[in-house]
Amino acid sequence: MLARLEQDLGVRITDSFDLIAGTSAGGIVALGLGAGLTPKEIVSHYEELVEKVFPASRRRGWRRPRQLRSPIYDAEALRQALTGVLGARLLGDSTKRLVIPAWDVQRGAVHIFKTPHHTRLTRDWRIPMVDVALATSAAPLYFPAAYVDGHRLIDGGVWANNPAVVAIAEAVSMLGVPLDAITVLNVGTIDQLTDHPKRLDRGGLLHWARPIAPLILNASSRGGQGLAEHLIGKSNYTRFDALVPGGLYALDSADPKDVAGLAASVSRELSPSYTAKFADHQAPAYTPVNGRRHRDDPGSISHTEAPNATR
């Protein structure tokens, strides 16, 4: 959707945003934007990543006995694909402020990777972007946990599938921006209408095994949206997402060509809203306060404009 917006409006999306948050696939997109890639370039890399990491043979055979005790997909294949996109960049090399949620399985606690955009943020800048991407996208069942800086981490979507509230909290607590000065662009990854049959009311593993994960992820996303709208007001929260019938897509089986068609449709519908709320905002240049880029280009962070946060 971001790539299509740039094409339709002739803008560079990242120029309008001071802070970018992303979880799971959205975290990979956020890291790509922080690495200086355009949304169009990210789409191109994504199509290659899907072919390498989610081969059709694995999707068809995920119920094989060996998958009962091991992840469906190969984390090393994902690492290699991500390295082809992000290279050896560190989180501290990002040209935009980033917050990337994950979940610490060992401690049972929230884990958020952050660029060095505050004096208190002194550690994460050393972590390779690829490791951050592996952690935020380590979806249970699909990939193994990622070990990063001594932490055992899985997909941030288990608690922040919609990281809008995470971005808002960061803007307030770390950047000192008042709630009434924050505007959020929230970009989803396809919203599917779901029909939960009456048999689910009876409970039981047999009935709930398939729908439980999508339901929890959807509830997390909707809950995050509701909280964000409550905090900053509905008029300051814009969500771009495609609404489709349930069952059309799975986490590992969305055809990039189909998704591109949906993105074009959503862009046509919501371009006026983007233009009205975001196009005129020019984000000041981000200068980190710690890390390699800080040493190369010392300076201070300007907070003269309200941060906009995008998923």
Residue frames as qw, qx, qy, qz and C-alpha x, y, z in Angstrom:
[[0.000, 0.884, 0.467, 0.000, 0.00, 0.00, 0.00],
 [0.303, -0.784, 0.105, 0.532, 2.82, 2.40, 0.80],
 [0.392, -0.118, 0.608, 0.680, 4.45, 1.70, -2.56],
 [0.188, 0.598, 0.680, 0.381, 1.18, 2.35, -4.36],
 [0.150, -0.913, -0.283, 0.255, 0.62, 5.57, -2.40],
 [0.353, -0.565, 0.323, 0.672, 4.05, 6.84, -3.41],
 [0.308, 0.155, 0.707, 0.617, 3.31, 6.01, -7.02],
 [0.059, 0.738, 0.644, 0.192, -0.16, 7.56, -7.03],
 [0.200, -0.945, -0.205, 0.161, 0.75, 10.74, -5.15],
 [0.573, 0.641, -0.155, 0.488, 4.35, 11.27, -6.25],
 [0.368, -0.828, 0.282, -0.316, 5.62, 11.52, -2.67],
 [0.498, 0.263, -0.764, 0.315, 8.28, 9.87, -0.53],
 [0.657, -0.579, -0.433, -0.214, 6.37, 8.40, 2.39],
 [0.710, -0.311, -0.373, 0.509, 9.19, 8.41, 4.93],
 [0.237, 0.326, -0.052, 0.914, 9.67, 12.17, 4.54],
 [0.414, -0.551, -0.191, -0.699, 6.39, 12.71, 6.41],
 [0.830, -0.476, -0.265, -0.118, 7.06, 10.54, 9.46],
 [0.077, -0.774, 0.509, -0.370, 9.21, 11.09, 12.53],
 [0.394, -0.309, 0.818, -0.283, 8.72, 7.68, 14.13],
 [0.697, 0.156, -0.535, -0.452, 7.95, 4.29, 12.57],
 [0.523, -0.264, 0.735, -0.342, 6.72, 1.23, 14.47],
 [0.704, 0.248, -0.503, -0.436, 6.32, -2.23, 13.01],
 [0.635, -0.284, 0.666, -0.268, 5.54, -5.74, 14.23],
 [0.769, 0.151, 0.618, 0.060, 6.26, -9.05, 12.49],
 [0.573, 0.461, 0.446, 0.510, 6.02, -8.48, 8.70],
 [0.027, 0.967, 0.153, 0.202, 5.43, -4.81, 9.50],
 [0.550, -0.744, 0.250, 0.285, 8.64, -4.82, 11.51],
 [0.676, 0.032, 0.479, 0.558, 10.56, -6.03, 8.47],
 [0.302, 0.777, 0.359, 0.420, 8.98, -3.23, 6.42],
 [0.284, -0.958, -0.004, 0.023, 9.87, -0.68, 9.11],
 [0.653, -0.482, 0.375, 0.448, 13.48, -1.86, 9.14],
 [0.585, 0.367, 0.479, 0.542, 13.60, -1.64, 5.36],
 [0.086, 0.929, 0.222, 0.284, 12.35, 1.94, 5.48],
 [0.480, -0.843, 0.169, 0.174, 14.91, 2.72, 8.18],
 [0.711, -0.176, 0.453, 0.509, 17.60, 1.21, 5.96],
 [0.044, 0.537, -0.275, -0.796, 16.72, 3.75, 3.28],
 [0.169, 0.176, 0.873, 0.421, 14.79, 1.45, 0.94],
 [0.409, 0.005, -0.139, -0.902, 11.71, 2.74, -0.83],
 [0.702, 0.079, 0.525, -0.475, 8.41, 0.88, -0.40],
 [0.789, 0.499, -0.206, -0.293, 8.68, -0.23, -4.04],
 [0.341, 0.531, -0.764, 0.132, 12.10, -1.76, -3.37],
 [0.376, -0.210, 0.770, -0.471, 10.74, -3.48, -0.27],
 [0.822, 0.267, 0.198, -0.462, 7.88, -4.99, -2.31],
 [0.668, 0.548, -0.490, -0.114, 10.38, -6.36, -4.82],
 [0.098, 0.418, -0.844, 0.322, 12.47, -7.92, -2.06],
 [0.600, -0.061, 0.556, -0.572, 9.34, -9.27, -0.38],
 [0.859, 0.341, -0.109, -0.367, 8.34, -11.17, -3.50],
 [0.537, 0.479, -0.683, 0.125, 11.78, -12.79, -3.63],
 [0.195, -0.337, 0.751, -0.534, 11.63, -13.54, 0.10],
 [0.791, 0.049, 0.272, -0.546, 8.28, -15.32, -0.25],
 [0.833, 0.391, -0.356, -0.163, 9.66, -17.62, -2.95],
 [0.408, 0.456, -0.720, 0.327, 12.75, -18.51, -0.93],
 [0.158, -0.245, 0.709, -0.642, 11.29, -18.76, 2.58],
 [0.625, 0.161, 0.514, -0.565, 7.75, -20.04, 1.96],
 [0.149, 0.202, -0.824, -0.508, 8.11, -22.65, -0.81],
 [0.711, -0.061, -0.211, -0.669, 4.84, -24.18, -1.96],
 [0.676, 0.042, -0.735, 0.025, 6.06, -27.66, -1.05],
 [0.176, 0.016, -0.699, 0.693, 6.38, -26.64, 2.61],
 [0.431, -0.025, 0.151, -0.889, 2.95, -24.99, 2.62],
 [0.763, 0.004, -0.442, -0.471, 1.32, -28.13, 1.28],
 [0.746, -0.003, -0.651, 0.141, 3.15, -30.43, 3.65],
 [0.090, -0.554, 0.449, -0.695, 3.02, -28.57, 6.95],
 [0.800, -0.342, 0.153, -0.468, 0.95, -31.32, 8.59],
 [0.755, 0.266, -0.587, 0.122, 3.67, -33.92, 8.16],
 [0.789, -0.515, -0.308, 0.133, 4.62, -35.64, 11.44],
 [0.627, 0.013, -0.186, 0.756, 8.00, -33.91, 11.64],
 [0.007, -0.528, -0.076, -0.846, 6.23, -30.55, 11.77],
 [0.636, -0.657, -0.361, -0.185, 4.59, -31.55, 15.06],
 [0.730, -0.551, -0.081, 0.397, 7.94, -31.09, 16.80],
 [0.471, -0.182, 0.224, 0.834, 9.71, -28.55, 14.63],
 [0.222, 0.595, 0.055, -0.770, 8.93, -25.24, 12.89],
 [0.727, 0.568, 0.378, -0.078, 7.27, -25.34, 9.50],
 [0.537, 0.820, -0.067, 0.187, 9.87, -23.08, 7.87],
 [0.803, 0.003, -0.135, 0.581, 13.63, -22.72, 7.89],
 [0.249, -0.922, -0.083, 0.285, 14.92, -19.77, 9.89],
 [0.510, -0.365, 0.419, 0.656, 18.25, -19.90, 8.05],
 [0.338, 0.466, 0.602, 0.553, 16.48, -19.37, 4.74],
 [0.090, -0.934, -0.338, -0.068, 14.75, -16.35, 6.25],
 [0.472, -0.719, 0.142, 0.490, 18.05, -15.03, 7.62],
 [0.492, -0.033, 0.528, 0.692, 19.70, -15.31, 4.21],
 [0.182, 0.689, 0.556, 0.427, 16.77, -13.59, 2.52],
 [0.253, -0.940, -0.203, 0.110, 16.76, -10.78, 5.08],
 [0.542, -0.500, 0.277, 0.616, 20.52, -10.35, 4.76],
 [0.418, 0.311, 0.554, 0.649, 20.01, -9.82, 1.05],
 [0.028, -0.852, -0.408, -0.326, 17.70, -6.94, 1.92],
 [0.391, -0.920, -0.024, -0.032, 19.24, -5.37, 5.02],
 [0.559, 0.598, -0.424, 0.387, 22.88, -6.35, 4.61],
 [0.606, -0.104, -0.556, 0.559, 25.13, -5.83, 7.63],
 [0.130, -0.601, 0.014, -0.789, 23.33, -2.70, 8.84],
 [0.222, -0.182, -0.759, 0.584, 22.90, -2.23, 12.56],
 [0.095, -0.781, -0.617, 0.023, 19.72, -0.89, 14.13],
 [0.280, -0.722, -0.075, 0.628, 21.71, 2.23, 14.93],
 [0.270, -0.080, 0.527, 0.802, 22.29, 2.78, 11.20],
 [0.173, 0.675, 0.711, 0.094, 18.60, 3.52, 10.65],
 [0.155, 0.215, 0.148, 0.953, 17.80, 6.89, 9.10],
 [0.474, -0.506, -0.251, -0.676, 14.43, 6.96, 10.90],
 [0.330, -0.307, 0.679, -0.580, 13.41, 6.46, 14.53],
 [0.632, -0.036, -0.696, -0.340, 12.14, 2.90, 14.90],
 [0.483, -0.279, 0.664, -0.498, 10.35, 0.85, 17.55],
 [0.612, 0.163, -0.699, -0.332, 10.04, -2.88, 16.81],
 [0.684, -0.380, 0.393, -0.482, 8.11, -5.10, 19.29],
 [0.563, 0.153, -0.811, -0.045, 8.97, -8.71, 20.13],
 [0.766, -0.521, 0.027, -0.375, 8.15, -11.00, 23.06],
 [0.096, 0.529, -0.801, 0.264, 10.68, -12.46, 25.50],
 [0.809, -0.174, -0.495, -0.266, 9.60, -16.07, 26.06],
 [0.581, 0.027, -0.651, 0.488, 12.12, -16.75, 28.83],
 [0.075, -0.021, -0.451, 0.889, 11.13, -13.76, 30.98],
 [0.008, 0.647, 0.762, 0.025, 7.48, -13.62, 29.89],
 [0.133, -0.714, -0.160, 0.669, 7.92, -9.95, 29.12],
 [0.477, 0.867, 0.138, -0.038, 7.59, -7.32, 26.44],
 [0.590, -0.315, 0.319, 0.671, 10.75, -6.64, 24.43],
 [0.409, 0.887, 0.206, -0.064, 10.95, -3.57, 22.20],
 [0.655, 0.016, 0.209, 0.726, 13.91, -2.83, 19.96],
 [0.073, 0.960, 0.204, -0.178, 14.56, 0.90, 19.62],
 [0.576, 0.566, -0.050, 0.588, 16.88, 3.11, 17.62],
 [0.495, -0.299, -0.352, 0.737, 19.07, 5.45, 19.71],
 [0.029, 0.657, 0.316, 0.684, 16.66, 8.39, 19.62],
 [0.489, -0.825, -0.013, -0.284, 16.99, 9.15, 23.35],
 [0.077, 0.692, -0.644, 0.315, 19.96, 9.35, 25.71],
 [0.678, -0.299, 0.574, -0.349, 18.58, 6.38, 27.68],
 [0.933, 0.309, 0.132, -0.127, 18.66, 4.13, 24.60],
 [0.078, -0.800, 0.578, 0.144, 22.27, 2.98, 24.61],
 [0.544, -0.252, 0.799, 0.054, 22.25, -0.75, 23.75],
 [0.738, 0.423, 0.515, -0.107, 20.05, -1.76, 20.83],
 [0.372, 0.839, -0.233, -0.322, 21.94, 0.30, 18.25],
 [0.138, -0.546, 0.806, 0.183, 24.62, -2.42, 18.12],
 [0.638, 0.142, 0.745, -0.134, 22.17, -5.17, 17.10],
 [0.088, -0.054, 0.711, 0.695, 22.10, -6.15, 13.40],
 [0.537, 0.146, -0.036, -0.830, 18.85, -5.24, 11.68],
 [0.587, 0.083, -0.744, -0.308, 18.60, -8.83, 10.45],
 [0.253, -0.091, -0.868, 0.417, 18.51, -10.11, 14.04],
 [0.283, 0.197, 0.363, -0.866, 15.78, -7.63, 14.93],
 [0.590, 0.179, -0.385, -0.686, 13.78, -8.74, 11.90],
 [0.486, 0.026, -0.873, -0.033, 14.15, -12.42, 12.82],
 [0.056, -0.134, -0.757, 0.637, 12.94, -11.74, 16.36],
 [0.388, 0.243, 0.220, -0.862, 9.86, -9.69, 15.54],
 [0.672, 0.252, -0.378, -0.585, 8.79, -12.17, 12.84],
 [0.142, 0.192, -0.965, 0.111, 9.47, -15.43, 14.72],
 [0.691, -0.161, -0.076, -0.701, 5.83, -16.52, 14.59],
 [0.496, -0.226, 0.798, -0.258, 5.19, -19.59, 16.77],
 [0.815, 0.289, 0.490, -0.109, 4.69, -22.80, 14.73],
 [0.653, 0.756, 0.003, 0.034, 6.21, -21.17, 11.64],
 [0.475, 0.641, -0.433, 0.419, 9.71, -20.25, 12.87],
 [0.693, -0.299, -0.494, 0.432, 11.87, -21.03, 15.90],
 [0.314, -0.920, -0.117, 0.204, 12.52, -18.45, 18.58],
 [0.531, 0.683, -0.177, 0.469, 15.30, -15.98, 17.80],
 [0.686, -0.533, -0.185, 0.460, 18.17, -15.54, 20.26],
 [0.319, 0.747, 0.031, 0.583, 19.22, -11.90, 20.30],
 [0.031, 0.610, -0.393, 0.687, 21.56, -10.30, 22.84],
 [0.049, 0.107, -0.862, 0.492, 20.86, -13.03, 25.38],
 [0.535, 0.163, 0.378, -0.738, 17.07, -12.96, 24.97],
 [0.195, 0.172, 0.933, 0.248, 14.84, -15.74, 23.58],
 [0.284, 0.372, 0.094, -0.879, 12.36, -13.83, 21.44],
 [0.315, 0.388, 0.832, 0.240, 9.29, -14.56, 19.34],
 [0.097, 0.515, 0.502, 0.689, 6.92, -12.59, 17.11],
 [0.001, 0.050, 0.344, -0.938, 5.83, -9.27, 18.62],
 [0.443, -0.220, -0.454, -0.741, 2.36, -9.91, 17.24],
 [0.476, -0.325, -0.806, 0.135, 1.54, -12.07, 20.28],
 [0.245, -0.600, -0.503, 0.573, 1.06, -8.84, 22.22],
 [0.067, 0.671, -0.018, -0.738, 1.31, -5.90, 19.78],
 [0.543, 0.347, 0.674, 0.361, -0.03, -7.07, 16.44],
 [0.197, 0.853, 0.245, 0.416, -1.03, -3.44, 15.91],
 [0.611, -0.203, -0.286, 0.710, 1.87, -1.38, 17.34],
 [0.045, 0.741, 0.209, 0.637, 0.13, 1.99, 17.08],
 [0.565, -0.811, -0.094, -0.120, -0.13, 2.31, 20.88],
 [0.808, -0.255, 0.049, 0.529, 3.55, 1.36, 21.20],
 [0.430, 0.410, 0.176, 0.785, 4.43, 4.21, 18.84],
 [0.240, -0.820, -0.193, -0.482, 2.19, 6.66, 20.70],
 [0.738, -0.654, -0.068, 0.150, 3.72, 5.70, 24.06],
 [0.726, -0.025, 0.102, 0.679, 7.20, 6.17, 22.60],
 [0.209, 0.628, 0.202, 0.722, 6.36, 9.59, 21.21],
 [0.439, -0.826, -0.123, -0.331, 5.02, 10.73, 24.58],
 [0.797, -0.581, 0.035, 0.162, 7.55, 9.13, 26.93],
 [0.745, -0.148, 0.233, 0.607, 10.77, 9.40, 24.91],
 [0.355, 0.384, 0.318, 0.791, 10.19, 12.28, 22.52],
 [0.101, -0.360, -0.413, 0.830, 8.14, 14.45, 24.88],
 [0.169, -0.163, -0.482, -0.844, 5.28, 15.02, 22.45],
 [0.431, 0.094, 0.513, -0.736, 1.79, 15.71, 23.85],
 [0.417, 0.280, 0.865, 0.012, -1.00, 13.35, 22.85],
 [0.401, 0.777, 0.371, -0.313, -2.97, 16.06, 21.08],
 [0.160, 0.789, -0.405, -0.435, -0.01, 16.70, 18.75],
 [0.327, -0.234, 0.886, 0.230, 0.32, 13.12, 17.48],
 [0.729, 0.395, -0.096, -0.551, -1.08, 11.88, 14.16],
 [0.519, -0.234, 0.819, 0.074, -0.92, 8.18, 13.27],
 [0.669, 0.374, -0.421, -0.485, -0.96, 6.41, 9.92],
 [0.601, -0.228, 0.746, -0.175, -1.64, 2.72, 10.59],
 [0.553, 0.404, -0.562, -0.465, -1.00, 0.35, 7.67],
 [0.802, -0.160, 0.496, -0.291, -2.44, -3.14, 8.04],
 [0.002, -0.346, 0.875, 0.338, -1.61, -6.41, 6.32],
 [0.442, -0.151, -0.706, -0.532, -5.09, -7.40, 5.06],
 [0.383, -0.059, 0.592, -0.707, -8.11, -7.49, 7.38],
 [0.290, -0.082, -0.875, -0.379, -10.19, -10.62, 6.81],
 [0.653, -0.252, 0.062, -0.712, -13.85, -10.94, 7.74],
 [0.166, 0.153, -0.964, 0.140, -14.18, -14.03, 9.90],
 [0.728, -0.276, -0.212, -0.591, -17.20, -16.16, 10.70],
 [0.015, -0.289, 0.881, -0.374, -16.92, -18.10, 13.94],
 [0.568, -0.238, -0.660, -0.430, -19.47, -20.93, 13.92],
 [0.652, -0.558, 0.055, -0.510, -21.65, -21.76, 16.92],
 [0.934, -0.100, -0.322, 0.121, -19.72, -24.94, 17.62],
 [0.410, 0.424, -0.431, 0.682, -16.89, -22.81, 19.03],
 [0.465, -0.585, 0.148, -0.648, -19.16, -21.96, 21.95],
 [0.946, -0.278, -0.132, -0.106, -18.74, -25.54, 23.19],
 [0.293, -0.794, 0.532, 0.020, -14.98, -25.08, 23.48],
 [0.919, -0.048, 0.377, 0.102, -12.44, -27.84, 23.08],
 [0.322, -0.510, 0.553, 0.575, -9.20, -28.24, 21.16],
 [0.452, 0.298, 0.766, 0.347, -10.90, -29.89, 18.20],
 [0.217, 0.861, 0.455, 0.067, -13.05, -26.83, 17.53],
 [0.125, -0.972, 0.043, 0.192, -10.54, -24.12, 18.44],
 [0.739, -0.244, 0.348, 0.522, -7.24, -25.46, 17.07],
 [0.484, 0.408, 0.416, 0.653, -7.52, -23.66, 13.73],
 [0.033, 0.843, 0.290, 0.451, -9.31, -20.37, 14.55],
 [0.567, -0.732, -0.217, 0.310, -7.60, -19.52, 17.84],
 [0.549, -0.215, 0.151, 0.793, -4.41, -17.94, 16.43],
 [0.148, 0.423, 0.395, 0.802, -6.09, -15.67, 13.84],
 [0.351, -0.797, -0.445, -0.207, -8.71, -14.66, 16.39],
 [0.592, -0.624, -0.139, 0.490, -6.10, -13.64, 18.97],
 [0.436, -0.023, 0.259, 0.862, -4.08, -11.70, 16.39],
 [0.026, -0.587, -0.478, -0.653, -7.18, -9.92, 15.12],
 [0.469, -0.796, -0.382, 0.029, -8.30, -9.11, 18.66],
 [0.581, -0.424, -0.010, 0.695, -4.86, -7.70, 19.45],
 [0.278, 0.208, 0.366, 0.863, -4.95, -5.54, 16.34],
 [0.209, -0.697, -0.485, -0.485, -8.48, -4.26, 16.93],
 [0.564, -0.716, -0.314, 0.266, -7.75, -3.62, 20.59],
 [0.514, -0.229, 0.091, 0.822, -4.63, -1.64, 19.69],
 [0.095, 0.424, 0.426, 0.794, -6.60, 0.45, 17.24],
 [0.377, -0.767, -0.472, -0.217, -9.31, 1.18, 19.78],
 [0.589, -0.606, -0.173, 0.506, -6.79, 2.27, 22.41],
 [0.414, -0.002, 0.237, 0.879, -4.92, 4.45, 19.93],
 [0.064, -0.581, -0.469, -0.663, -8.11, 6.17, 18.80],
 [0.497, -0.770, -0.397, 0.046, -9.09, 6.74, 22.43],
 [0.597, -0.442, -0.055, 0.668, -5.72, 8.29, 23.26],
 [0.248, -0.202, 0.270, 0.908, -5.29, 10.66, 20.32],
 [0.463, 0.510, 0.216, -0.693, -8.82, 10.88, 18.90],
 [0.725, 0.348, 0.584, 0.108, -10.27, 9.18, 15.84],
 [0.423, 0.903, 0.039, -0.068, -9.60, 12.22, 13.67],
 [0.043, -0.825, 0.558, 0.082, -5.85, 11.83, 14.30],
 [0.515, -0.214, 0.827, 0.065, -5.79, 8.11, 13.49],
 [0.660, 0.487, -0.256, -0.512, -5.91, 6.88, 9.90],
 [0.634, -0.185, 0.749, 0.050, -5.89, 3.17, 9.06],
 [0.527, 0.489, -0.488, -0.495, -5.07, 1.85, 5.59],
 [0.368, -0.149, 0.916, -0.056, -6.07, -1.78, 5.15],
 [0.459, 0.064, -0.627, -0.626, -7.87, -4.03, 2.70],
 [0.587, -0.044, 0.606, -0.535, -10.98, -5.80, 3.99],
 [0.451, 0.219, -0.749, -0.433, -11.53, -9.19, 2.34],
 [0.877, -0.235, -0.166, -0.384, -13.66, -12.28, 2.99],
 [0.565, -0.568, 0.586, -0.124, -12.25, -14.70, 5.54],
 [0.865, -0.007, 0.497, 0.070, -10.15, -17.65, 4.45],
 [0.644, 0.763, -0.052, 0.019, -8.61, -16.05, 1.37],
 [0.394, 0.688, -0.498, 0.351, -5.15, -15.61, 2.84],
 [0.848, -0.466, -0.169, 0.186, -2.96, -17.28, 5.42],
 [0.382, -0.843, 0.239, 0.293, 0.19, -15.99, 7.09],
 [0.426, -0.420, 0.658, 0.456, 2.41, -17.90, 4.68],
 [0.447, 0.283, 0.779, 0.336, 0.33, -18.06, 1.50],
 [0.264, 0.835, 0.224, -0.427, -0.63, -14.58, 0.31],
 [0.674, 0.387, 0.364, 0.513, 0.18, -14.15, -3.39],
 [0.277, -0.410, 0.007, 0.869, 2.14, -10.88, -3.84],
 [0.013, 0.189, 0.554, 0.810, 0.27, -10.20, -7.11],
 [0.298, -0.652, -0.672, -0.185, -3.09, -10.46, -5.38],
 [0.408, -0.635, -0.326, 0.569, -1.89, -8.23, -2.57],
 [0.234, -0.126, 0.254, 0.930, -0.69, -5.64, -5.11],
 [0.133, -0.457, -0.628, -0.615, -4.18, -5.48, -6.59],
 [0.414, -0.721, -0.539, 0.134, -5.70, -4.91, -3.16],
 [0.421, -0.431, -0.087, 0.794, -3.13, -2.19, -2.45],
 [0.105, 0.168, 0.421, 0.885, -4.08, -0.34, -5.62],
 [0.295, -0.628, -0.623, -0.361, -7.73, -0.38, -4.61],
 [0.491, -0.680, -0.386, 0.384, -7.05, 0.86, -1.07],
 [0.384, -0.200, 0.100, 0.896, -4.71, 3.57, -2.36],
 [0.025, -0.400, -0.495, -0.771, -7.37, 4.98, -4.67],
 [0.423, -0.695, -0.556, -0.167, -9.86, 5.07, -1.83],
 [0.576, -0.715, -0.231, 0.323, -7.66, 6.57, 0.87],
 [0.556, 0.241, 0.075, 0.792, -5.23, 8.81, -1.03],
 [0.086, -0.752, -0.157, -0.634, -7.28, 11.94, -0.28],
 [0.686, -0.717, -0.115, -0.042, -7.13, 11.19, 3.45],
 [0.791, -0.175, 0.016, 0.587, -3.35, 10.74, 3.32],
 [0.352, 0.492, 0.148, 0.782, -2.90, 13.97, 1.39],
 [0.307, -0.803, -0.179, -0.479, -5.03, 15.92, 3.85],
 [0.724, -0.688, -0.003, -0.045, -3.40, 14.63, 7.03],
 [0.813, -0.378, 0.239, 0.374, 0.20, 13.74, 6.24],
 [0.702, 0.499, 0.201, 0.465, 1.52, 15.05, 2.94],
 [0.102, 0.909, -0.051, 0.400, 2.27, 18.56, 4.20],
 [0.643, -0.732, 0.225, 0.026, 4.32, 17.41, 7.18],
 [0.629, 0.594, -0.439, 0.242, 8.07, 17.40, 6.58],
 [0.842, -0.508, -0.102, 0.149, 9.84, 15.40, 9.26],
 [0.063, -0.899, 0.434, 0.006, 13.07, 16.99, 10.52],
 [0.637, 0.420, -0.639, 0.098, 16.22, 14.98, 9.86],
 [0.860, -0.503, -0.026, -0.088, 16.78, 12.31, 12.50],
 [0.342, 0.628, -0.611, 0.339, 20.15, 12.35, 14.22],
 [0.819, -0.332, -0.463, 0.068, 20.78, 9.51, 16.72],
 [0.297, -0.863, 0.274, -0.303, 22.07, 10.39, 20.16],
 [0.617, -0.468, 0.631, 0.047, 24.07, 7.16, 20.54],
 [0.864, 0.245, 0.434, 0.075, 25.78, 4.72, 18.21],
 [0.620, 0.021, 0.428, 0.657, 27.84, 4.69, 15.04],
 [0.232, 0.709, 0.406, 0.528, 25.81, 7.32, 13.16],
 [0.350, -0.924, -0.137, 0.066, 26.01, 9.58, 16.22],
 [0.612, -0.502, 0.267, 0.551, 29.80, 9.45, 16.14],
 [0.486, 0.242, 0.508, 0.669, 29.86, 10.09, 12.42],
 [0.015, -0.537, -0.348, -0.768, 27.31, 12.90, 12.47],
 [0.237, -0.342, -0.653, 0.634, 26.91, 14.43, 15.95],
 [0.180, -0.311, -0.218, -0.908, 23.99, 16.71, 16.63],
 [0.273, 0.117, 0.670, -0.680, 20.70, 17.04, 18.44],
 [0.074, 0.426, 0.868, 0.245, 17.21, 15.78, 17.68],
 [0.202, -0.064, -0.032, -0.977, 14.63, 18.38, 16.74],
 [0.028, 0.413, 0.897, -0.154, 11.14, 17.91, 18.11],
 [0.140, 0.205, 0.016, -0.968, 9.53, 20.96, 16.57],
 [0.580, 0.016, -0.437, -0.687, 6.89, 18.87, 14.79],
 [0.771, -0.182, 0.426, -0.438, 4.53, 16.22, 16.08],
 [0.132, -0.267, 0.924, 0.239, 5.70, 12.70, 15.32],
 [0.807, 0.161, -0.145, -0.549, 3.54, 10.63, 13.02],
 [0.418, -0.312, 0.851, -0.052, 3.70, 6.90, 13.57],
 [0.733, 0.291, -0.358, -0.500, 3.19, 4.25, 10.97],
 [0.870, -0.207, 0.429, -0.124, 2.90, 0.52, 11.38]]
